[in-house]
């Protein structure tokens, strides 16, 4: 349950950061990229493909 402020309005989510910071994560044989804006790339077996997904996201 969300907490409400005195005006009865639930708190709002903060805006995503304007700068896109990409991180790479490995889980078992898979690698995926994620961004601070909320974007997540698909899990890939090849790190090079995950890096390519991240580069394409930053260009967009």
C-alpha positions in Angstrom: 0.0 0.0 0.0 1.4 3.4 -0.9 1.8 6.2 1.6 0.0 9.4 0.7 1.1 13.0 1.6 -1.0 15.5 3.4 -2.8 16.5 0.2 -3.9 12.9 -0.3 -1.7 12.4 -3.4 0.5 9.3 -3.6 4.2 10.0 -4.1 5.4 10.2 -7.7 8.3 8.3 -9.3 11.3 10.4 -10.0 12.2 11.0 -13.6 14.8 8.7 -15.1 18.2 10.3 -15.4 19.0 12.1 -18.7 22.4 10.4 -19.1 22.2 6.8 -20.3 24.6 4.6 -18.2 24.8 1.1 -19.5 25.8 -1.9 -17.4 26.4 -5.5 -18.4 25.3 -8.5 -16.3 26.2 -12.1 -16.7 23.9 -14.9 -15.4 25.1 -18.4 -16.2 26.0 -18.6 -20.0 24.0 -15.4 -20.8 25.0 -11.8 -20.8 22.6 -8.8 -21.0 22.8 -5.0 -21.0 20.7 -2.7 -18.9 20.4 1.1 -18.8 19.6 3.6 -16.1 16.6 4.8 -18.1 15.0 1.4 -17.6 15.8 -0.2 -20.9 17.0 -3.8 -20.8 18.4 -5.8 -23.7 17.7 -9.5 -24.4 19.9 -12.2 -22.8 22.6 -13.2 -25.3 25.1 -16.1 -25.3 27.7 -13.8 -27.0 28.9 -10.8 -25.0 29.6 -9.0 -28.3 25.9 -9.2 -29.2 24.9 -7.8 -25.8 27.5 -4.9 -26.3 26.0 -4.3 -29.7 22.5 -4.1 -28.3 23.8 -1.5 -25.7 25.6 0.5 -28.4 22.4 0.6 -30.5 20.4 1.8 -27.5 22.8 4.6 -26.8 22.6 5.8 -30.4 18.8 5.9 -30.4 
